[in-house]
Amino acid sequence: MTEVPPDPAPAADGPALIWGEDGLPRSALYDDVYFSSDDGLAETRAVFLAGCGLPGAWTGRRHFTVGELGFGTGLNIAALLDLWSRTRPPGGHLHIFSLEAHPIDAAAAARALARWPELGEAARLLVARWPGRARGFHRVDFPELSATLDLAVMPVEDALAAWTGQADAWFLDGFAPAANPAMWSEAVLAAVAARSAPGARAATFTVAGFVRRGLTAAGFAVEKQPGFGRKRERLEARLPGEAPPEPPAPRLAIIGAGIAGAAMARAARALGLEAVVIDPRGPGGGASGNPAALVTPRLDAGLGPPARLFTQAFARAVHLYETLAPEAVIARGALQLQAQPRDAGRFAKILAADLFEPGALSPDTDTAATLGEPAAPGLAYRDALVVEPAGLLAAWTGEVIQAEVAALQPRPDGGWRLIDAQGGAIAEADAVVLAGGPASIALAPALPLSPVRGQVSWAPVEPGRAAVSFGGYVIPTRDGLLFGATHDREDGDAALRAQDHARNLATLAKGLPELAARLADVPFEGRAGLRAATPDRMPLAGPLGDLPGVYVLSGLGARGFTLAPLLAEHLAAVIAGAPSSLPRDLAALADPARYD
């Protein structure tokens, strides 16, 4: 890690942190230290790691989950990752859940952690992948260490209510109870217990009476232990029971090799699940097979759960595409033009919210300079992507069995046999994910899905132009421009239509008339695909109650490349019995049971 010298005098680092004359970080909000002035790392190892029985507690475990109240500088997590890297069980995966209402930035974290070069690679990776600061859940991957961190940027009670996991160990490390009593309330400690597995352990530096009483009331057996440094005592606590035996990892069959199936395969394999993908046409044979795809969120000025779902999905998709498939990225950045008079107010409300990272959205009132022709004012997405689906789908799906599943046949011993039209077995699996868009209705007729036909047009002209949306959209391909798309509900015909090229050109003329005029005499190529839509325009990601062991990932509409990566990770976690990074209320939005 890079050594960062301390300032000779106190200095502010955003609203949450100040640097003292001793070079140590302090909370400007709670007037308390982030870690011990004696030796923060030694305190972490003594109070939290040893206090939770680590590393012995994760011996032989395939999944182990640690929760933390108070992410702060990331010291506890860096120390935990370092210990895990040296002692993790074969095939084990570490899940970490932490929360922080007032996050610091990566530069401040690097400066704080530079005091302990012995943390080495763990601290370096944590700082390099430092989570964002927007309100919501942020996932950080450490595939080198077989570990995952989910950070909830929100108040403690909101974070604990939103998380759906169960921790095997808790680091209770908020600021001192006298300075931040809300972190140690009886309600918070009861929520910790509710988010704990049987036999879970908790550790903290404080022995404050109301903390002891709160842990006891929540069901923990509490003991005082010798403290660290100048603290005489600390607490260790344990819930009754023992962690149940872990079931074998289920074998998974995924029907559909579009972006939903590809994202599902990647997420399942990241959790150690065996997954096979089945599709009669191979990767991208359906609606995901266009030459380019736009990755942007659906803007919702209501700023409620739907807005948060699309925002979190957008951030996760961008991260995964840029880190796992950078060669598939065609362009970065996009501009959304005002299409209606009310859009100005909608855009202003979204810009003022805390859903996006600072600087991720910005107004563009000089769109003529940006686009080279007069256009309505717009909203610029710094992080939007245009991706090339073909390579992305091939990399994420892996080998695909090219076959059409005609029926799902339950096996006497559990699980499913996938049958073709001739009655032959294509594959067998413990769990099945329907990710084939409208084709999934044939296997689960009760699914609330309807086909939406969409045709796009493209031509080898003006490559490299900025991505723009305006009711329709125009995006660069590798060698030209793609624009559209038509949107025809309950139309299951995927044949190309000349009249729909004309419709796409007319839509383009509403947003960028000069570009449309230049393309008027250009011959177009095109493609039509069938998307799957739900009555409430929200996706489906969850189990089908009437078909045990069958799940669905569908209903993504026109935002498949935005929604699929996050929802696939959520569904893979549900199937594997692992913690999900999707907050409880957002998971409910996508749960198929909402239609029961």
Secondary structure by P-SEA (a helix, b strand, c coil): cbbbbbbcccccccccbbbccccbbbbccccccccccccaaaaaaaccccccccccccccccbbbbbbcccccaaaaaaaaaaaaacccccbbbbbbbbbcccccaaaaaaaacccccccaaaaaaaaacccccccbbbbbcccccbbbbbbcccaaaaaaaccbbbccccccccccccccccccaaaaaaaaaacccbbbbbbccccaaaaaaaaaaccccccccccccccbbbbbbbcccccccccbbbbbbccccaaaaaaaaaaaaabbbbbbbbccccccccccccbbbbbccccccccaaaaaaaaaaaaaaaaaaacccccccccbbbbcccccaaaaaaaaaaaccccccccbbbbccccccccccccbbbbbcccccccaaaaaaaaacccccccccbbbbcccbbbbbbcccccccccccbbbcccccccccccccccbbbbbbbbbbcccccccccccccccccccccbbbbbbbbbcccccccccaaaaaaaaaaaaaccaaaaaaaccbbbbbbbbbbbbcccccccccccccccccccccccccccccccaaaaaaaaaaaacccccccaaaaaaacccccc
